[in-house]
């Protein structure tokens, strides 16, 4: 799951910087890997606690449940990454947990699921609004810098810094997807789980993170440095805020919403809405498919 998260969600942090020609793919994935690891270890504890017992009863989370949930969610995300689609590992693991919970006939914490649903709808909406606002504001601020070379340098620095911040927020918010169930099954303590998961994310970013970066960075709209900064900062802020309250959300939802919001400053025609629609369909299918796979695998495991 950690490898999948890094592979699929690297684009959510710095794909826009690569699309804008500010960072090479190699440098981008290295930065994301390092800062995602830091975010997981330093700030990932609250979301890990939510995953460890917030969806199904804590006593129901066993090593077998953790394993089946990770396999169910991970297999779908692997296919999505191979297809270059930015899907949500958060949705995948929650869907898998729901499917397993239904197979076990245990009490599902629908209150927590409802809160997550509200957050999932609000994430792309908030990121879109922030992306629009930041892009407009940055354009005006940079426009006051008289020297073009200085303006370009400032923008490049902002893009790199915001990308690193987005990677940190990704690690903090999404580490629960990777290790929350491991902690819930009492296999290890949160800090060790965060370290192991953070390393797995880092490996995923470095080994296979380039595929989805191309989709987010170059497929949604034409990216310029100001847009890259606006999208990455919007994503980072949304993820970081939810991390502080222990609520998992989707980095994919955030960055796609932010890119669309920034792109709308130039007009609707500049945004590849067909691609956006395909991504939304993938978002909807993610928890459903993961739930079906989780339910099925748990039932099959019960036969042995």
Backbone bond lengths (Angstrom), bond angles and torsions (degrees), N, CA, C in turn:
res aa  C-N    CA-C-N  psi(-1)  N-CA   C-N-CA  omega(-1)  CA-C   N-CA-C  phi
1 X - - - 1.460 - - 1.523 111.23 -
2 X 1.336 115.98 -39.24 1.463 118.90 178.27 1.517 111.48 -64.52
3 X 1.317 115.21 -42.70 1.468 120.20 178.14 1.522 110.39 -62.41
4 X 1.330 116.95 -42.30 1.463 121.54 177.82 1.519 111.81 -63.05
5 X 1.344 115.54 -42.72 1.465 119.46 -179.90 1.524 110.92 -60.78
6 X 1.321 116.06 -45.44 1.452 119.37 178.46 1.509 112.57 -64.60
7 X 1.336 116.32 -41.04 1.454 121.07 -178.58 1.520 111.92 -64.79
8 X 1.344 116.55 -43.73 1.459 120.23 -174.07 1.515 112.91 -86.18
9 X 1.327 117.05 -34.57 1.468 119.90 -170.87 1.521 114.80 -99.55
10 X 1.328 118.61 -0.11 1.467 119.91 174.61 1.514 110.10 -57.43
11 X 1.340 115.03 -37.46 1.465 120.33 -179.20 1.520 112.07 -62.76
12 X 1.331 115.94 -30.24 1.457 119.34 -177.76 1.517 112.21 -67.38
13 X 1.314 116.42 -21.35 1.462 120.67 -177.73 1.523 112.64 -93.65
14 X 1.301 116.18 -42.38 1.455 117.42 -168.15 1.532 113.45 -141.71
15 X 1.338 116.18 10.91 1.455 120.08 177.00 1.517 112.52 -60.21
16 X 1.331 116.22 -35.87 1.462 119.77 179.65 1.523 111.67 -67.48
17 X 1.329 117.00 -31.74 1.469 120.34 178.07 1.520 110.88 -69.16
18 X 1.336 115.89 -38.24 1.465 120.28 176.76 1.522 109.83 -68.75
19 X 1.343 115.54 -43.28 1.466 119.78 178.49 1.511 112.66 -61.76
20 X 1.327 115.88 -32.05 1.459 120.81 179.36 1.514 113.78 -83.64
21 X 1.333 117.41 0.15 1.456 121.31 177.60 1.516 114.73 74.34
22 X 1.333 116.82 19.88 1.460 120.57 -176.57 1.525 111.06 -89.63
23 X 1.309 116.71 -36.53 1.460 121.89 179.57 1.523 109.81 -125.38
24 X 1.320 115.47 144.96 1.453 119.14 172.08 1.522 108.38 -73.40
25 X 1.314 116.84 158.15 1.457 121.15 -179.39 1.527 110.85 -59.53
26 X 1.328 117.53 -41.05 1.463 121.71 -177.88 1.529 111.41 -62.58
27 X 1.329 116.84 -48.28 1.466 119.93 179.56 1.519 111.57 -65.50
28 X 1.326 115.88 -36.73 1.458 120.23 -178.99 1.525 111.68 -62.51
29 X 1.338 116.43 -47.72 1.460 118.18 -176.93 1.528 111.73 -68.52
30 X 1.311 117.93 -31.96 1.468 120.59 177.11 1.527 110.78 -65.35
31 X 1.330 116.83 -44.43 1.467 120.80 179.27 1.526 110.82 -63.19
32 X 1.328 116.52 -45.66 1.464 120.20 -179.99 1.527 110.54 -61.17
33 X 1.320 116.52 -44.60 1.462 119.96 -179.19 1.516 112.90 -58.57
34 X 1.318 116.72 -46.99 1.471 121.50 -178.08 1.525 111.25 -65.24
35 X 1.330 117.16 -47.99 1.469 119.62 -174.97 1.531 112.50 -75.77
36 X 1.326 117.74 -28.83 1.464 119.62 174.12 1.525 110.34 -65.52
37 X 1.327 116.44 -39.71 1.470 121.09 176.46 1.524 110.47 -61.34
38 X 1.338 117.35 -45.08 1.464 121.12 178.90 1.522 111.31 -61.66
39 X 1.327 116.80 -44.01 1.467 120.45 -179.54 1.509 112.00 -62.94
40 X 1.335 116.68 -40.20 1.462 120.82 -179.75 1.524 111.33 -63.12
41 X 1.331 116.18 -45.41 1.463 120.70 -175.52 1.528 111.90 -74.49
42 X 1.333 116.98 -40.62 1.470 120.55 -173.91 1.530 112.90 -82.50
43 X 1.334 116.85 -40.73 1.469 119.28 -170.18 1.524 114.60 -126.13
44 X 1.319 118.27 14.06 1.460 119.55 -174.65 1.513 115.76 -90.38
45 X 1.320 117.82 -3.60 1.465 121.06 -173.14 1.509 115.50 -61.03
46 X 1.334 118.13 -40.90 1.467 121.01 -174.79 1.519 111.71 -65.12
47 X 1.324 117.29 -42.45 1.465 119.85 -178.87 1.528 110.90 -73.57
48 X 1.325 117.32 -32.20 1.467 120.43 175.43 1.523 109.85 -59.63
49 X 1.325 117.48 -41.84 1.464 121.55 179.68 1.523 111.15 -62.77
50 X 1.344 117.49 -38.84 1.467 121.48 179.05 1.520 110.27 -62.17
51 X 1.321 116.94 -43.92 1.458 121.14 -178.60 1.520 112.30 -72.28
52 X 1.329 117.27 -30.57 1.461 119.59 -173.46 1.522 113.33 -68.49
53 X 1.335 118.16 -18.72 1.460 118.75 178.95 1.507 113.76 -165.46
54 X 1.334 117.44 18.61 1.456 120.10 -175.28 1.514 115.05 -92.85
55 X 1.343 117.83 -13.58 1.467 120.44 -176.22 1.527 111.13 -105.09
56 X 1.316 116.52 -51.33 1.465 120.83 173.40 1.529 107.32 -118.25
57 X 1.332 118.65 159.45 1.470 120.31 -176.55 1.528 112.23 -53.11
58 X 1.333 117.34 137.35 1.474 120.72 -178.15 1.517 113.94 -52.03
59 X 1.323 116.65 -37.47 1.459 120.16 -179.29 1.515 113.59 -68.21
60 X 1.337 116.66 -15.16 1.465 121.12 -179.30 1.520 112.46 -87.61
61 X 1.325 116.48 -12.19 1.460 120.55 -177.54 1.533 109.26 -84.50
62 X 1.316 115.61 102.87 1.461 121.75 178.57 1.533 108.96 -110.61
63 X 1.315 115.79 174.89 1.465 120.14 176.93 1.528 110.29 -60.88
64 X 1.327 116.43 -37.81 1.465 120.50 179.04 1.530 110.89 -64.10
65 X 1.338 116.55 -44.16 1.471 121.32 178.59 1.527 110.78 -61.39
66 X 1.332 115.73 -45.17 1.465 120.39 179.78 1.522 110.96 -60.71
67 X 1.328 116.20 -42.14 1.456 121.18 -178.73 1.530 111.37 -65.87
68 X 1.329 117.02 -48.37 1.466 120.84 -177.67 1.528 110.77 -65.06
69 X 1.335 116.87 -40.17 1.463 120.34 178.89 1.525 111.06 -62.56
70 X 1.326 115.97 -43.34 1.472 120.14 -179.62 1.519 111.41 -65.97
71 X 1.339 117.16 -41.13 1.462 121.00 178.55 1.528 110.56 -65.50
72 X 1.327 116.87 -43.10 1.470 121.39 -178.40 1.524 111.15 -62.97
73 X 1.321 115.99 -49.41 1.454 120.17 -178.97 1.527 111.31 -70.53
74 X 1.332 115.64 -43.26 1.454 120.40 -176.23 1.511 113.48 -63.25
75 X 1.323 117.30 -38.26 1.463 120.24 -178.87 1.522 111.10 -64.11
76 X 1.334 116.49 -41.40 1.462 119.08 179.68 1.527 111.10 -67.32
77 X 1.328 116.96 -43.56 1.465 120.31 -178.55 1.529 110.86 -65.00
78 X 1.335 116.63 -34.52 1.460 120.26 176.95 1.523 110.92 -61.28
79 X 1.328 115.85 -45.30 1.464 120.36 178.61 1.524 110.76 -62.92
80 X 1.340 116.34 -42.27 1.462 120.31 179.59 1.528 111.30 -63.94
81 X 1.333 116.39 -40.71 1.467 120.23 178.96 1.517 110.69 -64.57
82 X 1.329 116.68 -41.84 1.467 120.83 178.10 1.527 110.40 -61.01
83 X 1.345 115.52 -33.55 1.467 120.66 179.57 1.526 112.58 -85.85
84 X 1.342 116.50 1.92 1.464 123.97 177.73 1.531 112.86 67.24
85 X 1.347 116.92 31.24 1.453 120.73 177.78 1.528 110.13 -105.16
86 X 1.350 116.90 129.70 1.466 120.11 176.67 1.523 111.52 -81.28
87 X 1.324 117.62 94.32 1.459 121.36 178.65 1.522 109.44 -101.40
88 X 1.319 116.01 176.65 1.461 120.77 -175.20 1.522 111.71 -100.56
89 X 1.331 116.53 117.62 1.462 119.58 173.47 1.524 110.55 -67.21
90 X 1.338 116.20 -29.06 1.467 120.53 176.24 1.518 110.28 -62.02
91 X 1.315 117.08 -48.47 1.460 121.12 179.43 1.521 110.68 -62.97
92 X 1.336 115.57 -38.77 1.460 119.79 -177.64 1.528 111.62 -64.29
93 X 1.319 117.34 -47.40 1.459 119.63 -176.50 1.527 111.56 -72.52
94 X 1.344 117.44 -34.98 1.463 120.14 175.73 1.524 110.31 -66.01
95 X 1.346 116.45 -42.41 1.458 120.30 177.29 1.520 111.32 -60.20
96 X 1.335 116.03 -44.03 1.461 120.12 179.48 1.527 111.07 -62.65
97 X 1.330 116.70 -41.85 1.464 120.26 179.33 1.527 111.31 -64.62
98 X 1.326 116.71 -38.24 1.461 120.32 177.53 1.528 110.66 -63.23
99 X 1.334 115.76 -45.46 1.453 119.81 179.59 1.513 112.00 -60.42
100 X 1.324 116.54 -43.21 1.465 120.87 179.22 1.526 110.54 -67.19
101 X 1.335 116.08 -41.17 1.459 119.96 178.29 1.518 112.08 -59.96
102 X 1.334 116.38 -41.54 1.470 120.53 177.78 1.528 110.50 -66.98
103 X 1.329 116.89 -37.93 1.468 120.32 178.33 1.528 111.50 -65.61
104 X 1.336 115.72 -32.54 1.467 120.94 -179.74 1.522 112.19 -84.20
105 X 1.337 116.33 -12.32 1.472 122.49 -176.72 1.526 111.80 59.59
106 X 1.347 116.14 40.91 1.459 120.55 176.57 1.523 109.45 -100.37
107 X 1.321 116.00 167.84 1.458 120.96 -179.04 1.530 110.16 -74.19
108 X 1.320 116.11 119.35 1.464 121.45 176.95 1.524 108.50 -83.35
109 X 1.311 117.39 135.56 1.461 121.34 177.79 1.531 108.55 -80.53
110 X 1.346 115.48 81.98 1.469 120.17 -174.80 1.517 112.18 -68.00
111 X 1.325 116.97 -22.83 1.462 120.18 177.00 1.527 110.45 -63.98
112 X 1.337 115.82 -46.55 1.466 119.97 177.59 1.516 110.98 -65.50
113 X 1.339 116.90 -40.60 1.472 120.96 178.67 1.523 110.12 -61.39
114 X 1.339 116.42 -40.66 1.466 120.42 178.93 1.516 112.08 -62.90
115 X 1.341 116.11 -42.30 1.465 120.11 177.63 1.530 110.83 -62.97
116 X 1.342 115.47 -41.41 1.459 119.47 178.17 1.523 110.64 -62.38
117 X 1.331 116.78 -39.97 1.458 120.72 179.74 1.520 111.71 -61.12
118 X 1.330 115.97 -42.04 1.468 120.37 178.28 1.526 109.97 -63.50
119 X 1.329 115.36 -43.08 1.462 120.51 179.25 1.528 110.64 -62.47
120 X 1.339 116.35 -41.74 1.467 120.14 -178.01 1.521 111.71 -64.38
121 X 1.333 117.12 -36.83 1.470 120.09 177.28 1.528 110.24 -72.81
122 X 1.332 115.86 -38.98 1.457 119.75 -177.45 1.513 114.23 -72.79
123 X 1.347 117.36 -25.44 1.463 120.70 -175.72 1.528 113.61 -60.54
124 X 1.347 119.59 -56.46 1.465 117.79 -179.63 1.522 112.68 -66.74
125 X 1.344 115.88 -30.99 1.462 119.56 179.64 1.529 111.05 -65.91
126 X 1.334 115.97 -47.82 1.465 120.44 178.92 1.521 111.00 -64.35
127 X 1.339 116.86 -43.01 1.464 120.66 179.75 1.525 111.26 -64.16
128 X 1.318 116.42 -37.52 1.462 120.19 178.53 1.525 110.71 -63.22
129 X 1.335 115.57 -45.53 1.470 119.88 179.73 1.531 110.92 -63.44
130 X 1.324 116.41 -44.87 1.465 120.26 179.23 1.524 111.41 -64.50
131 X 1.331 116.63 -41.12 1.460 120.40 178.62 1.521 111.65 -59.69
132 X 1.311 115.75 -42.59 1.471 121.02 178.64 1.526 110.85 -63.41
133 X 1.343 115.55 -47.69 1.468 120.76 -177.58 1.528 111.74 -65.56
134 X 1.334 115.79 -47.24 1.471 119.57 -178.54 1.525 111.84 -62.75
135 X 1.328 116.28 -41.79 1.469 119.29 -177.50 1.525 111.04 -63.98
136 X 1.319 115.50 -41.64 1.469 119.13 177.54 1.523 110.94 -64.36
137 X 1.318 116.42 -43.19 1.469 121.24 -176.81 1.524 111.40 -68.56
138 X 1.351 116.41 -44.21 1.464 120.40 -178.83 1.522 110.82 -63.73
139 X 1.334 115.82 -39.82 1.457 119.48 179.16 1.519 112.07 -58.77
140 X 1.311 115.74 -41.56 1.469 120.16 179.85 1.525 111.22 -69.90
141 X 1.342 116.19 -42.87 1.465 120.27 -177.55 1.531 111.75 -65.12
142 X 1.320 115.99 -46.27 1.469 119.85 -179.15 1.521 110.88 -68.15
143 X 1.333 115.53 -30.90 1.464 119.72 179.58 1.521 113.02 -62.43
144 X 1.335 116.84 -19.16 1.467 120.54 179.65 1.530 112.58 -81.97
145 X 1.332 115.96 -13.61 1.471 119.78 177.38 1.527 108.57 -78.14
146 X 1.294 115.88 120.69 1.467 119.94 -171.94 1.522 113.16 -71.17
147 X 1.334 117.77 -41.01 1.455 120.37 -177.48 1.535 110.22 -84.26
148 X 1.321 115.42 124.26 1.464 120.33 -177.97 1.527 111.45 -62.52
149 X 1.324 116.62 -40.67 1.468 120.17 -179.64 1.514 111.56 -62.17
150 X 1.336 116.31 -40.56 1.469 120.57 178.23 1.519 111.00 -65.72
151 X 1.316 116.29 -42.12 1.462 121.22 179.54 1.528 110.71 -61.35
152 X 1.332 116.57 -43.17 1.463 120.57 179.64 1.523 111.54 -65.03
153 X 1.332 116.37 -39.74 1.461 120.54 179.56 1.523 110.83 -64.56
154 X 1.320 116.71 -43.88 1.468 121.96 178.66 1.532 109.98 -59.21
155 X 1.318 116.12 -44.96 1.458 120.30 -178.71 1.530 111.46 -64.30
156 X 1.320 116.53 -40.98 1.460 119.70 -179.95 1.522 111.47 -63.98
157 X 1.333 116.07 -40.68 1.464 120.05 177.83 1.522 110.51 -63.67
158 X 1.328 116.32 -43.78 1.466 120.94 179.04 1.522 111.63 -61.62
159 X 1.324 116.01 -39.75 1.466 119.99 -179.59 1.522 110.94 -64.50
160 X 1.325 116.94 -44.79 1.470 120.66 -179.14 1.525 110.61 -65.48
161 X 1.336 116.50 -44.91 1.467 120.50 -179.08 1.528 110.89 -63.94
162 X 1.334 117.26 -44.54 1.465 120.22 -179.47 1.526 111.08 -67.15
163 X 1.336 116.99 -32.93 1.456 120.09 176.41 1.518 111.88 -65.76
164 X 1.312 116.30 -41.10 1.472 120.66 177.06 1.525 110.87 -65.49
165 X 1.327 116.73 -39.35 1.468 121.23 177.56 1.528 110.16 -64.61
166 X 1.341 116.62 -40.81 1.467 120.39 177.79 1.520 110.98 -63.42
167 X 1.335 116.61 -39.16 1.468 120.45 178.44 1.527 110.66 -65.48
168 X 1.314 116.45 -41.81 1.468 121.21 177.41 1.538 109.82 -60.14
169 X 1.330 116.66 -46.19 1.462 121.14 -179.37 1.523 111.21 -66.18
170 X 1.334 116.72 -34.90 1.462 120.58 176.25 1.526 110.26 -60.66
171 X 1.333 116.43 -48.56 1.460 120.00 179.23 1.518 112.13 -61.08
172 X 1.329 116.13 -41.43 1.463 120.82 -178.81 1.517 112.27 -65.73
173 X 1.327 116.67 -42.91 1.462 119.87 -174.67 1.521 112.91 -83.61
174 X 1.300 117.75 -38.25 1.466 120.10 -171.38 1.522 115.01 -97.90
175 X 1.336 118.10 -1.39 1.458 118.99 178.18 1.524 110.96 -63.78
176 X 1.336 116.51 -27.63 1.463 120.13 176.95 1.515 112.23 -62.22
177 X 1.340 116.97 -32.81 1.462 120.49 177.06 1.523 111.11 -59.14
178 X 1.318 114.46 -34.72 1.461 121.34 -173.02 1.524 112.05 -85.93
179 X 1.320 116.78 -43.79 1.471 119.67 -168.29 1.525 115.07 -122.17
180 X 1.331 117.86 -2.82 1.462 119.30 -177.16 1.518 112.83 -57.94
181 X 1.326 117.07 -42.71 1.462 120.60 -179.15 1.524 112.19 -71.39
182 X 1.332 116.44 -29.46 1.464 119.71 176.73 1.522 110.06 -64.16
183 X 1.344 114.94 -41.38 1.467 119.59 176.73 1.524 110.07 -68.91
184 X 1.331 115.99 -41.09 1.462 120.00 179.49 1.512 112.97 -61.42
185 X 1.325 116.62 -30.78 1.465 121.03 178.67 1.523 112.06 -85.17
186 X 1.346 116.94 5.81 1.471 122.93 179.17 1.532 113.01 59.91
187 X 1.332 115.69 33.48 1.456 119.82 177.98 1.518 110.84 -81.70
188 X 1.328 115.79 -33.94 1.462 120.26 177.59 1.520 109.25 -157.19
189 X 1.324 116.84 174.51 1.463 121.86 -178.60 1.527 109.34 -90.23
190 X 1.361 118.25 159.42 1.462 121.04 -174.88 1.525 115.41 -54.27
191 X 1.323 119.20 -42.61 1.464 120.16 -174.54 1.526 111.12 -66.57
192 X 1.343 117.11 -39.78 1.466 120.60 177.97 1.524 110.07 -69.14
193 X 1.334 116.18 -40.34 1.463 120.54 178.26 1.524 110.68 -61.93
194 X 1.338 115.67 -41.57 1.468 120.00 179.55 1.521 111.10 -64.12
195 X 1.321 116.71 -39.14 1.469 120.86 179.51 1.529 110.86 -65.99
196 X 1.333 116.41 -46.77 1.464 120.45 179.28 1.533 110.50 -62.89
197 X 1.336 115.36 -46.72 1.462 119.51 179.70 1.513 112.10 -64.25
198 X 1.337 116.75 -39.46 1.466 120.49 179.27 1.518 112.18 -62.78
199 X 1.332 116.02 -39.41 1.470 120.24 177.68 1.532 109.76 -65.93
200 X 1.324 116.93 -40.27 1.465 120.81 178.64 1.527 111.13 -63.32
201 X 1.341 116.04 -40.55 1.464 120.11 177.17 1.522 109.86 -61.75
202 X 1.322 115.73 -44.61 1.463 121.14 -179.09 1.529 111.11 -59.77
203 X 1.324 116.26 -43.57 1.467 120.26 178.53 1.527 110.83 -63.84
204 X 1.329 116.95 -40.75 1.464 121.06 178.75 1.513 112.47 -62.36
205 X 1.328 115.69 -42.82 1.464 120.48 178.63 1.521 110.41 -59.95
206 X 1.321 116.48 -47.77 1.463 121.58 -173.13 1.530 111.84 -71.78
207 X 1.343 116.81 -38.13 1.465 119.02 -173.56 1.520 114.75 -85.56
208 X 1.349 117.35 -31.58 1.471 117.87 -172.17 1.523 113.00 -143.35
209 X 1.327 117.11 14.28 1.458 119.86 -174.57 1.519 114.94 -75.28
210 X 1.320 117.65 -12.67 1.460 120.40 -174.62 1.505 115.42 -70.80
211 X 1.345 117.89 -26.32 1.459 120.64 -174.35 1.527 112.87 -61.35
212 X 1.337 116.77 -53.35 1.458 120.34 -176.27 1.528 110.94 -76.46
213 X 1.332 117.30 -24.51 1.461 120.50 176.19 1.523 110.03 -57.07
214 X 1.324 116.99 -38.02 1.460 120.74 179.88 1.525 111.38 -64.48
215 X 1.336 117.43 -38.78 1.461 121.17 -179.57 1.519 111.19 -67.45
216 X 1.330 116.55 -50.56 1.466 120.57 -177.49 1.528 111.11 -71.23
217 X 1.319 116.08 -41.00 1.460 119.71 -174.67 1.504 115.16 -77.25
218 X 1.347 116.83 -26.17 1.456 118.56 -173.80 1.529 113.86 -128.79
219 X 1.318 117.29 -15.65 1.457 118.96 -173.68 1.515 115.32 -91.71
220 X 1.351 118.09 -30.22 1.456 120.60 -172.96 1.521 112.81 -75.63
221 X 1.321 117.32 -45.34 1.462 122.59 -178.42 1.521 107.80 -166.22
222 X 1.306 116.78 169.03 1.457 120.68 177.76 1.527 108.16 -75.17
223 X 1.334 116.46 122.84 1.453 121.74 -173.11 1.520 111.31 -100.26
224 X 1.333 116.75 129.74 1.460 121.03 170.89 1.530 107.32 -113.85
225 X 1.348 118.34 167.07 1.469 120.09 -175.48 1.526 114.46 -55.20
226 X 1.320 118.09 -42.56 1.461 120.77 -179.49 1.522 111.10 -63.41
227 X 1.327 116.02 -38.06 1.463 120.52 178.42 1.522 110.42 -68.65
228 X 1.333 116.96 -40.81 1.457 120.75 178.68 1.524 110.60 -59.54
229 X 1.318 116.65 -46.52 1.465 120.96 178.89 1.528 110.78 -61.56
230 X 1.316 116.98 -46.33 1.466 121.57 -177.33 1.520 111.34 -61.77
231 X 1.327 116.79 -43.46 1.464 120.79 -178.69 1.526 111.37 -67.49
232 X 1.334 115.92 -43.67 1.467 119.67 -178.21 1.521 112.07 -68.41
233 X 1.330 117.31 -40.44 1.463 119.88 179.24 1.526 110.37 -66.60
234 X 1.320 116.86 -40.16 1.468 120.68 178.15 1.520 110.60 -60.67
235 X 1.327 116.04 -46.08 1.463 121.28 179.24 1.526 111.29 -61.15
236 X 1.328 115.59 -46.20 1.466 120.51 -178.24 1.521 111.60 -61.23
237 X 1.314 117.31 -44.59 1.462 120.99 -178.26 1.528 111.71 -63.98
238 X 1.339 116.36 -45.46 1.463 119.99 -179.40 1.531 110.43 -61.81
239 X 1.331 117.33 -46.58 1.464 121.01 -179.87 1.526 111.80 -64.46
240 X 1.323 116.47 -42.40 1.459 120.58 -176.69 1.531 111.26 -65.64
241 X 1.316 117.03 -42.33 1.464 121.28 179.81 1.528 110.72 -61.14
242 X 1.335 116.31 -45.95 1.463 119.56 179.48 1.530 111.51 -68.11
243 X 1.329 117.02 -31.74 1.465 120.04 177.73 1.515 111.28 -62.73
244 X 1.325 116.69 -39.21 1.458 121.34 -177.17 1.524 112.34 -65.00
245 X 1.337 117.31 -27.12 1.469 120.03 178.81 1.527 111.49 -101.28
246 X 1.345 116.20 8.15 1.460 120.55 175.76 1.508 114.84 72.79
247 X 1.331 117.21 25.02 1.459 120.46 -177.77 1.523 110.78 -108.04
248 X 1.333 118.64 115.42 1.459 120.78 -179.56 1.522 112.05 -72.33
249 X 1.306 116.84 140.37 1.456 120.68 176.37 1.516 108.92 -143.01
250 X 1.310 116.10 -178.19 1.458 120.43 -172.76 1.518 112.12 -102.37
251 X 1.332 115.50 120.62 1.460 119.80 174.63 1.522 110.41 -66.48
252 X 1.337 116.76 -32.08 1.467 120.66 177.88 1.517 110.79 -62.92
253 X 1.326 116.81 -44.95 1.457 120.76 178.09 1.529 110.59 -60.60
254 X 1.318 115.32 -42.35 1.464 119.93 -176.83 1.524 111.99 -64.47
255 X 1.334 117.59 -49.65 1.459 119.02 -174.75 1.516 111.95 -70.42
256 X 1.332 117.62 -38.83 1.467 119.35 178.70 1.526 109.91 -64.99
257 X 1.333 116.99 -42.41 1.455 120.01 176.38 1.515 111.80 -61.63
258 X 1.337 116.32 -42.24 1.464 120.63 -179.06 1.527 111.90 -66.29
259 X 1.333 117.06 -41.20 1.465 120.81 178.98 1.526 110.55 -64.12
260 X 1.332 116.19 -42.35 1.465 119.76 178.17 1.523 110.51 -64.45
261 X 1.350 116.76 -43.75 1.461 120.51 179.95 1.514 112.03 -60.17
262 X 1.335 116.22 -44.98 1.463 119.91 178.26 1.520 110.69 -66.48
263 X 1.333 116.54 -38.87 1.461 120.17 -179.97 1.514 112.65 -65.05
264 X 1.331 116.72 -31.08 1.463 120.59 -179.43 1.520 112.85 -66.46
265 X 1.332 117.20 -18.92 1.458 119.91 175.68 1.528 109.70 -59.97
266 X 1.325 115.75 -34.65 1.469 120.72 179.40 1.522 112.07 -88.11
267 X 1.330 116.75 -8.63 1.457 119.69 179.61 1.511 111.95 117.56
268 X 1.331 116.34 151.70 1.459 123.30 -176.89 1.532 112.44 -58.23
269 X 1.313 117.36 -32.10 1.460 121.01 -175.47 1.528 112.59 -67.15
270 X 1.318 117.23 -20.62 1.472 119.81 -177.72 1.523 112.12 -80.59
271 X 1.345 117.75 -10.90 1.467 121.99 -177.68 1.521 109.78 -99.42
272 X 1.326 116.84 132.14 1.457 122.61 177.93 1.530 108.65 -78.03
273 X 1.339 115.80 86.06 1.456 120.69 -174.63 1.529 112.26 -69.77
274 X 1.330 118.06 -27.32 1.466 120.13 177.27 1.526 110.75 -63.92
275 X 1.337 115.20 -43.43 1.464 119.34 177.00 1.519 110.01 -65.55
276 X 1.341 116.91 -41.23 1.465 120.84 179.23 1.524 111.07 -59.87
277 X 1.329 116.95 -40.23 1.461 121.13 179.31 1.521 111.45 -64.99
278 X 1.336 116.61 -40.75 1.467 120.25 178.07 1.523 110.79 -63.33
279 X 1.329 116.04 -39.40 1.462 120.49 179.38 1.520 110.67 -65.37
280 X 1.331 117.75 -40.51 1.470 121.70 179.23 1.529 110.32 -63.20
281 X 1.330 116.47 -41.27 1.473 120.35 177.32 1.528 110.19 -60.57
282 X 1.330 116.37 -42.39 1.465 120.55 177.59 1.517 110.89 -62.69
283 X 1.330 117.67 -38.14 1.467 121.86 177.45 1.526 110.75 -60.54
284 X 1.344 116.05 -44.68 1.465 120.93 -177.66 1.534 110.90 -66.23
285 X 1.331 115.67 -41.04 1.460 120.35 -177.18 1.527 113.02 -72.24
286 X 1.341 116.61 -26.23 1.466 120.64 -173.52 1.530 113.53 -54.79
287 X 1.348 120.75 -58.65 1.469 118.80 -178.14 1.522 112.89 -66.75
288 X 1.329 116.61 -30.84 1.476 120.18 -179.03 1.524 110.03 -66.41
289 X 1.323 116.37 -50.36 1.466 120.27 -179.14 1.528 110.67 -64.67
290 X 1.335 117.01 -43.34 1.463 120.51 179.66 1.527 111.08 -62.00
291 X 1.342 116.91 -37.88 1.466 120.63 178.33 1.530 111.05 -65.15
292 X 1.317 116.17 -42.74 1.471 120.44 179.48 1.526 110.43 -63.92
293 X 1.332 116.13 -44.23 1.471 120.13 179.83 1.523 110.55 -64.88
294 X 1.354 116.93 -43.97 1.465 120.77 179.13 1.515 112.05 -61.31
295 X 1.339 116.58 -45.48 1.464 121.86 178.79 1.527 110.25 -59.53
296 X 1.335 115.78 -47.44 1.470 121.03 -176.69 1.522 112.06 -65.44
297 X 1.343 116.55 -46.31 1.466 119.33 -178.16 1.526 111.82 -64.93
298 X 1.340 116.39 -37.07 1.466 118.67 179.17 1.526 110.88 -66.33
299 X 1.313 116.17 -41.10 1.474 119.74 178.11 1.534 111.28 -64.35
300 X 1.345 115.56 -39.70 1.465 119.02 178.39 1.522 110.62 -65.97
301 X 1.347 116.50 -41.68 1.459 120.48 179.02 1.519 111.67 -61.60
302 X 1.335 116.44 -31.63 1.462 120.40 179.75 1.521 114.06 -69.76
303 X 1.335 116.28 -13.74 1.460 119.51 -179.90 1.523 111.63 -81.08
304 X 1.317 117.93 -12.65 1.469 120.78 -174.84 1.531 111.36 -108.70
